Structure formats: structure tokens, C-alpha cells
Amino acid sequence: MTYPRLIIDTKKIKHNTETLVNLAAKNGIEVAGVTKVFCANKDITKAIIDGGVKYLADSRIENIIKLKEFDLPKILLRLPMLSQADEVVEYADISLNSEVKVLEAISKSAIKQGKIHGVILMVDLGDLREGIYCGEEIFSTIDKIKDLKGIELLGIGTNLTCYGGVIPDENNIGRLVNIGKEIERRYGIKLQIISGGNSSSVYLLGSKALNGVNNLRLGESLVCGTETAYGKRIDNTYNDAFILEAEIIEAKTKPSVPTGKIGMDAFGNTPSYVDRGIRERAICAVGKQDLDDTSIIPLDEKIIILGASSDHLIVDVTDSETNYQTGDIIKFKLKYGSILKTMTSAYVDKKII
Ligand SMILES: *Cc1c(COP(=O)(O)O)cnc(C)c1O
């Protein structure tokens, strides 16, 4: 056995996906399953396909390429790099876009490759990450791209609660839906996709705020069982599909406050400490290169996370009923940030069950 090791329960991920796909279907919404948090791992991708997603979506073209063997339409989530237009057309069926210059390049590549590439135009409803912010620019962009060969405007979309923390609601989602209607009216076309955001829109499922939306791009809610507007658990989902196992390399009794003059820690921050007196501490062989120590939760609830450096995770095991020794394994549930990092780290063994 190699540690650190990530145990991934694909049955739980499939179950979560079914729950969300069914919930979304009641609103007439199809789910694009977002694979980036698990680096487009094939077994996990199979689980979300079995769970009923209608599209596969990822922010990186490298991951989209990994998904080649799956038949579902693939959406590139991050705005395409101008330098990657050829790969985007070759491997993705659809991409999210906001730049005319890039769409012109995609059009050229599509003509060259004899393909029609689907485009979802991104609208910024105030979160201030990607998308066209102002209404008139949306129409001027469509004016410029409507005659480009090799691309088809499939619809519009938005992304919220990513940079600005703006929560989707009836007002901003309503604006998106109205912009869609106005496009259909002005250009006499039918938009196939109105994509109303990510896992932060999940809390609106079942309400009329999502009326007119027919697509959501979901990642975190499928793997973690939480919606991301308020961080609430979603009924009938698991939050422990990913369990990290780390091995203890030192278990010793020490004070809880360092001795000596305090300078900077390994990452250039000035640390602060809670004085709990003399405590039993354990060091696990895993660190910030593999995880985010603020997004891991010990299964043993009596363990306190003290901190981490690149390769060491330090925990306080004093209150636990277990007498942890060097060589023992400590298990953690992971939140989004640590699923992302453990999946990305080449030093973490992955075991699919
Ligand atoms: C990552 C991403 C998503 C998925 O977000 P979750 O919060 O994981 O559901 C959706 N859309 C875009 C554009 C993204 O980059």
C-alpha cells in the first residue's frame, strides 16, 4: 500500500449525480457534468455518465482530450486560448466564448477541419469573471460573428459565485433569460442552450427563478453533495466520496506554541498559535503540495488540524480516543479545494472503488 492515498467511491458519485440530474429534470434542465476537479479521471467520468449527465465539460483542453473515448458532447468551459483554436475545434464540440478575435480563429480552424463548432456566448451578470458585461456589446458581438462559417451560436450562458461571490437569483438569472429572448427576436433564431451557471445555482432548483434556463454546468455539487451559494448539503447525496488516507511519521508530546522568536513560516506568512498547553501531536506524510489544509476534515472528530508545510501535515491527537502511533493511518473527508489538489498531485495514490 502506498500513502498518501485517495479512496474514491464512484458509486457515491454516481448516486449524487442521479440525485442532481433528477432534481434538474424537474425544472426542464439538463446537466453538463464538470470533470475538472477530478482531472477528467475516466472511472469517475463513467460514474457521472451513468448518473445521467448529458454533456461533459472541463476548463482545460488537456482534460477534454482525455475524454475523447466518451460519446457525449464535450464543452470547453474556460474561454479558449487564441493559441489553442485548432485543438479546441478538434477535441471540444462546444466552447464558452466572449471574444470576437477568438471566435474568428475558431471559425478558421473549423472551416479547415470541416467541422461546425458550437458556441455559447458568455454574459457577465456582475460576478466579474468571464463574459460580456454590457447588453449592447452582446448584440454587437453577435452581429460580428453571425456570418462566421464553421461556428454555430448554440446559446448563452453565465457564471456566478466564482470571482465576485455574486449569488444567482431571480433578477440576474431573469436578465440572462431575457437577453436570450431578445437575441431570438432580433436574429430570428432559436437558442438551444440557456446555461444558468454552476453549483451555486443548485439552491434555486425547484423555484421559478430558473424558468427559461435549460442547462447547468455542475462539478462541486456532484462530487461533494453541496450547493455552493450558501455551502449547504444537498438532500440524498454523499459528502464522503473522496477519503484521503495519510500515514503518521512522527507522534510526540510537545508544547502547542513554538519556542523562540517567530519569523515567517515556509510560505512567507507570519504564523499565530493557540496555546493549548502540552499536547500529543502527529505529523502525517502529506502537505500543501497535495492538499489545502483548510479543506480537510478528519473522520476522527477529536483530531484538530494544526497546519501544514509543503510535505508535512501536523495534527493534534490529544483528545482522540485512539492512541495514534507512528505508522498509523489518519483518514480525512475532503472539500472541493482538497479534492482538486489531491487529484492533481502526482504524489497521492488514487484508488477507485
Ligand atoms: C468550474 C466551472 C463550472 C463548475 O463549477 P462547480 O461550482 O464546480 O459546479 C461551471 N462553469 C464554469 C465556466 C466553470 O469554470
The ligand as a Gaussian input file, in Angstrom:
#p B3LYP/6-31G(d) Opt

LIG

0 1
 C      -15.740000      25.123000     -12.904000
 C      -16.828000      25.657000     -13.703000
 C      -18.130000      25.171000     -13.530000
 C      -18.486000      24.170000     -12.460000
 O      -18.500000      24.796000     -11.207000
 P      -18.936000      23.993000      -9.868000
 O      -19.043000      25.051000      -8.837000
 O      -17.859000      23.011000      -9.596000
 O      -20.236000      23.350000     -10.156000
 C      -19.114000      25.666000     -14.357000
 N      -18.845000      26.596000     -15.301000
 C      -17.607000      27.101000     -15.491000
 C      -17.395000      28.124000     -16.534000
 C      -16.560000      26.651000     -14.691000
 O      -15.338000      27.144000     -14.894000

